[in-house]
Amino acid sequence: MLFRSADSTVYNLMNVSDYLTAAKQAGVENVSLPSDVQNRIDLVDAKIKSAASTLKSETDKNRNRINDILDVV
């Protein structure tokens, strides 16, 4: 259950990242978001991707450790 929750969170974070990418490209006719707003979106996106990557990595490590212990028992 814990691993499914973490996997779901990673999936949701990556969806947010996709939404930010789409939002950054939003515009009406020839008007788009100001470059400072696009830069802030990039910073937030990088933080989200980093958090998702860290969560996935740590979850995978813990999953493997728990499985190794359960295999011994």
Residue, then its C-alpha position, 0 to 999 in steps of 0.5 A: m500500500l505504501f509503495r502504491s501511494a508513492d508510485s501514485t504521487v510520482y505519477n501525479l507530480m509528473n502530470v503536474s510537470d506536464y501541465l506546467t509545460a503546457a501552461k508555459q506555452a499558453g498564449v492568445e494569438n501572438v501574445s504569450l507569457p512574459s519570459d520571467v513567468q516562463n522562467r519561474i515555471d521552469l524553476v518550479d518544474a525543475k523542483i517538481k521533477s527533482a522531487a518526483s525523481t527522489l521519491k521514486s529512487e528512495t521508494d525503489k530502494n526501500r521496496n528492494r530492502i523490504n523484499d530482501i528481508l521478506d525473502v530471508v524470512 
